[in-house]
Amino acid sequence: FHLAFLVWALGGQEEGLDRSRAVEIALVHDLAEVRFGDLPRTAAHYLPDGAKASAERAALGDLLSPLGGDGLARFEDYQAGGSLEARFVKVCDRLQLLVKAVAYSRAGNGDTAEIVDSVHGFDAQGFTSVEKVVREMLSERASRSHG
């Protein structure tokens, strides 16, 4: 839900972006996890080539078939990163991890320093709304460390 909300909140600020399509992509991008969980990237190393992607497509097919429409096409677009909307969702997916880490850090929950520090090298890929959020996080982080 965090990703879909972030895409909705920031997407209206991006020139030429179809925000509704981007939200649809965000909604289906992790939907397969309903069936087999959120496998860490390191787990894919232990699976045969293409097994994770194949399982995701099969799970999505099962979940989306009663709805018809473009759900699977939105997932494929996300995977390929072929559209402006898919690229925006991918950037927002990385951004939402940073936003969560900053929130956890503020609350004193867990060791999130490595994730929070990665905001310095964050590539917003030219999406101005995301660049603005990253600048604000860096500014706040700097004021907290000097305060």
Residue pairs with C-beta under 8 A, 6 or more apart in sequence:
2 96
2 99
2 100
3 26
3 29
3 30
3 89
3 92
3 93
3 96
4 23
4 26
4 27
6 26
6 92
6 95
6 96
6 99
7 19
7 22
7 23
7 25
7 26
7 88
7 89
7 92
8 19
8 23
8 26
10 92
10 127
10 129
10 130
10 133
11 17
11 19
11 22
11 23
11 88
11 129
12 19
13 128
13 129
14 88
14 127
14 128
14 129
16 84
17 84
17 85
17 88
18 84
18 85
21 74
21 83
21 85
22 85
22 88
22 89
24 70
24 71
24 74
25 74
25 75
25 77
25 78
25 85
25 86
25 89
26 89
26 92
26 93
27 74
28 60
28 64
28 71
28 72
28 74
28 75
28 78
29 74
29 75
29 78
29 89
29 93
30 38
31 59
31 60
31 63
31 64
31 71
31 75
32 55
32 56
32 57
32 59
32 60
32 63
32 75
34 59
34 63
35 59
35 62
35 63
36 55
36 59
39 52
43 52
44 51
44 52
53 79
56 75
57 72
57 75
60 71
60 72
60 75
61 72
64 71
64 72
77 83
77 85
77 86
78 86
78 89
78 90
80 86
81 87
81 90
87 125
88 127
88 130
91 123
91 124
91 125
91 127
91 130
92 130
94 122
95 122
95 124
95 130
95 133
95 134
97 115
98 115
98 116
98 118
98 119
98 122
98 134
98 137
99 133
99 137
101 112
101 115
101 116
102 112
102 116
102 119
102 137
102 140
102 141
104 110
104 112
105 112
105 113
105 116
116 141
119 134
119 137
119 138
119 141
120 138
122 134
124 130
124 131
124 134
